[in-house]
């Protein structure tokens, strides 16, 4: 998307809320985190929300900001709306007076093994002129290799609800999907916090992946990075895949289907090797 697209235009009005986005606010989909930024002054931390019943409720959030080298952020607001109903459309407003902005969201269905749920996955967005332009000016600033300072302040996630100790790895449930978020930029070897959490969550790392996928009958594994689309049969055999390459993968109806989805959105074209 071009940087001059009107999607990126700041809203009109003094101190109008901008960069509004939402994130699931708990483990099971009965809470929603609303985040936004006010640039000129702190403004209000309040979110007003309602359903078609029109009875409006209020939730109070928190505010933060950060400075790094020669940059200081605007006022970043996060408000977690709790005790929501599943599978319900909510309307909400942020801001005050003539700068009030109205949005809506739909909560997911109640968690259950047979609940239908549709979602999209992209394994690798690739690079473009616009995405590189966005990052280039950071690369020339001293100290910009400090990891994830903007992410920590701008994107709140419900990591504590899954007993995680870090926002870089956590899990949520939406209908019949159990979604696990991991960090390749954090230590994941044995005895590290991420490894211990993931083990307790029901998975293990690296060479232990496939046996657990088969044992617990994981349906499908999606991965990116390679700019291509490829789908396997249901196969297993950890020796062939990781250790020695001397065997032939064994068809196994208890094994997952592996799908590479690194072609979505990238502009470099498909991988040919």
Secondary structure as the mmCIF struct_conf table of DSSP 4:
data_model
#
loop_
_struct_conf.conf_type_id
_struct_conf.id
_struct_conf.beg_label_comp_id
_struct_conf.beg_label_asym_id
_struct_conf.beg_label_seq_id
_struct_conf.end_label_comp_id
_struct_conf.end_label_asym_id
_struct_conf.end_label_seq_id
TURN_TY1_P TURN_TY1_P1 UNK A 3 UNK A 4
BEND BEND1 UNK A 5 UNK A 5
HELX_RH_3T_P HELX_RH_3T_P1 UNK A 6 UNK A 8
HELX_LH_PP_P HELX_LH_PP_P1 UNK A 9 UNK A 11
BEND BEND2 UNK A 12 UNK A 13
TURN_TY1_P TURN_TY1_P2 UNK A 14 UNK A 15
STRN STRN1 UNK A 18 UNK A 24
BEND BEND3 UNK A 26 UNK A 30
STRN STRN2 UNK A 32 UNK A 38
BEND BEND4 UNK A 39 UNK A 41
STRN STRN3 UNK A 46 UNK A 50
TURN_TY1_P TURN_TY1_P3 UNK A 52 UNK A 53
STRN STRN4 UNK A 57 UNK A 60
STRN STRN5 UNK A 62 UNK A 64
STRN STRN6 UNK A 67 UNK A 68
TURN_TY1_P TURN_TY1_P4 UNK A 69 UNK A 70
STRN STRN7 UNK A 71 UNK A 72
STRN STRN8 UNK A 75 UNK A 81
BEND BEND5 UNK A 83 UNK A 83
HELX_LH_PP_P HELX_LH_PP_P2 UNK A 84 UNK A 85
TURN_TY1_P TURN_TY1_P5 UNK A 86 UNK A 87
STRN STRN9 UNK A 89 UNK A 94
BEND BEND6 UNK A 95 UNK A 95
HELX_RH_3T_P HELX_RH_3T_P2 UNK A 97 UNK A 99
STRN STRN10 UNK A 101 UNK A 106
HELX_LH_PP_P HELX_LH_PP_P3 UNK A 107 UNK A 111
TURN_TY1_P TURN_TY1_P6 UNK A 113 UNK A 114
BEND BEND7 UNK A 123 UNK A 123
HELX_RH_AL_P HELX_RH_AL_P1 UNK A 129 UNK A 139
TURN_TY1_P TURN_TY1_P7 UNK A 140 UNK A 140
BEND BEND8 UNK A 141 UNK A 141
TURN_TY1_P TURN_TY1_P8 UNK A 142 UNK A 145
BEND BEND9 UNK A 146 UNK A 146
TURN_TY1_P TURN_TY1_P9 UNK A 147 UNK A 148
HELX_RH_AL_P HELX_RH_AL_P2 UNK A 149 UNK A 154
HELX_RH_3T_P HELX_RH_3T_P3 UNK A 159 UNK A 162
TURN_TY1_P TURN_TY1_P10 UNK A 163 UNK A 163
BEND BEND10 UNK A 165 UNK A 166
TURN_TY1_P TURN_TY1_P11 UNK A 167 UNK A 168
BEND BEND11 UNK A 169 UNK A 169
STRN STRN11 UNK A 170 UNK A 174
TURN_TY1_P TURN_TY1_P12 UNK A 175 UNK A 176
STRN STRN12 UNK A 177 UNK A 181
TURN_TY1_P TURN_TY1_P13 UNK A 184 UNK A 185
BEND BEND12 UNK A 186 UNK A 186
BEND BEND13 UNK A 189 UNK A 189
TURN_TY1_P TURN_TY1_P14 UNK A 190 UNK A 191
BEND BEND14 UNK A 192 UNK A 192
HELX_RH_AL_P HELX_RH_AL_P3 UNK A 193 UNK A 201
TURN_TY1_P TURN_TY1_P15 UNK A 202 UNK A 202
HELX_RH_3T_P HELX_RH_3T_P4 UNK A 206 UNK A 208
HELX_RH_AL_P HELX_RH_AL_P4 UNK A 209 UNK A 215
TURN_TY1_P TURN_TY1_P16 UNK A 216 UNK A 217
STRN STRN13 UNK A 220 UNK A 223
BEND BEND15 UNK A 225 UNK A 228
STRN STRN14 UNK A 229 UNK A 231
BEND BEND16 UNK A 234 UNK A 234
STRN STRN15 UNK A 235 UNK A 236
HELX_RH_AL_P HELX_RH_AL_P5 UNK A 238 UNK A 238
HELX_RH_PI_P HELX_RH_PI_P1 UNK A 239 UNK A 243
BEND BEND17 UNK A 245 UNK A 245
BEND BEND18 UNK A 247 UNK A 247
HELX_LH_PP_P HELX_LH_PP_P4 UNK A 249 UNK A 249
STRN STRN16 UNK A 250 UNK A 251
TURN_TY1_P TURN_TY1_P17 UNK A 253 UNK A 254
BEND BEND19 UNK A 255 UNK A 255
HELX_LH_PP_P HELX_LH_PP_P5 UNK A 256 UNK A 256
STRN STRN17 UNK A 257 UNK A 261
TURN_TY1_P TURN_TY1_P18 UNK A 262 UNK A 263
BEND BEND20 UNK A 264 UNK A 265
BEND BEND21 UNK A 267 UNK A 268
#
